[in-house]
Amino acid sequence: MNAAPAPEQIPGAAETTIDLTGITAYTVGIIRLAETKGLRPAWGQPRGNTRRIVLNSVGPHGAFGSITIGRTSGKVLRAEVVHGNDARGACRAEGTNAVRALLNGVTLSTCQPGCTSPDACRS
């Protein structure tokens, strides 16, 4: 069983630490994009030949989902994003360019922890 290496700070990102070992520069760019969208990327559990980056914005109206990366290639394979708990269905993308386009479409949530607003908090 492989133990995860110590996390490394992503240059230019605030408060996010994620291990960058073994991933491509393009994947790093997608992780940075997710950070700018307030998705707070973090490693999830590996599964088979893939690793997952879990995405989770603050509050119930924020977007959440995951990015799947090839375990040996370090390339982005696909992603799934749900635009808040009030959303209907998930948006999915296959391939690096489609994942980047999907993340570009995420709206930054202004929701705060403990939000009880019945309406979606979006900026």
N, C-alpha and C positions, 0 to 999 in steps of 0.2 A: 504494500500500500504506500503510495507517495504522499508525503506530508507537504502541505502547502508552504512555500517559502515565505519569509517575512514580507509584509506589504511594503510597497514603495510609493512615495508621494508622486502623483502625476504633476509634472511641471505646469504651472499656470492654473491649477485647479484648487479650489478652496476646500479644505477639510476632507478631501476624499483620498483614501489610501487603497490602492489595489495593486496587486502584484503584476508587473508588466513583463515578467520573464516568459519568453516563448511565444509572444504575440507579435503580429506584424505592425509596422508603423501605421498602416491604414486602420487597423483595429484600434490602436491607441487613439487615432483621430476620432473614431466613432465613440470611444469611451469619453473623450473630452467633450464631444457634442452632447452626449447624454448628460454630462455634468452641467453644461451650460443651460440645458433645458430643465434643470432641477430634479433629475431622475435619480440622483444619489447611487451610482453604480457600485455594486459590491459582488464579490465572487459567491456563487452558490455551490452546491455539491456537484462534483463531476458525475457524468453519467455516460457509461460506455466509452465511445471515442470522442466525446464532446465535453466541453466545460461551459458553464452558464454564468452569465453576469446578470444578477437580479437588479431590476430597476424598481424604485419605489419613491415617489414624491411624497412630500409632507401632506398630511390631512386626507380625509376621505374623498375629496374631489380631485386629488392629484392623480396623474397617470402612473401606471405600474405595469410590469411585465418582465421580459427577459430577452437577452441576446445570447444566442448559442454560437460557440466558437469551436472550431476543430481542435482537438486536444494536441495533436502533433503539428498541424500546420499553423496554428495560431490565427487562422483566417475566420472572419465572420461568415457564418453559414446562413443564419436566419434570425428573425426577431419577432416578438409578439408584444404589442402594447395595448392596454386597455386604458381609455381616457377617463379614469375615475370610476368610483363605485356606482355612479349614476349612468354610466355609459351602457350602450347596448352592443354587446359583442366586442371582439378584439380585432385590432388591425394587425395583419401579418405581412411579413416581407421575406423573400428568399433572395440571398445573394447580397454582396456588400453594397452595391449601389442602391438597391431597393431598401436596404436597412437604413442607409444614410438618409434617403428621401423620407422614409417613415419617421425617423427621429426629427428631421427638420420640420415636420408637420405637427409635432407635439407642442401644445400651448402650455406655457409656464403657469403653474397653479399658484394662486395667492393664498390658498388654504393654510390655516395654522393648525398645529396639533390641538386636538379636542374640538375642532370645528363642528358646530351643530346646525349650520346653515342648510336649509332645504334646497337651496340653489347652488349650482356649480360655481366655485370660486376660481375664476380664470382672469388673467390679465390681458 
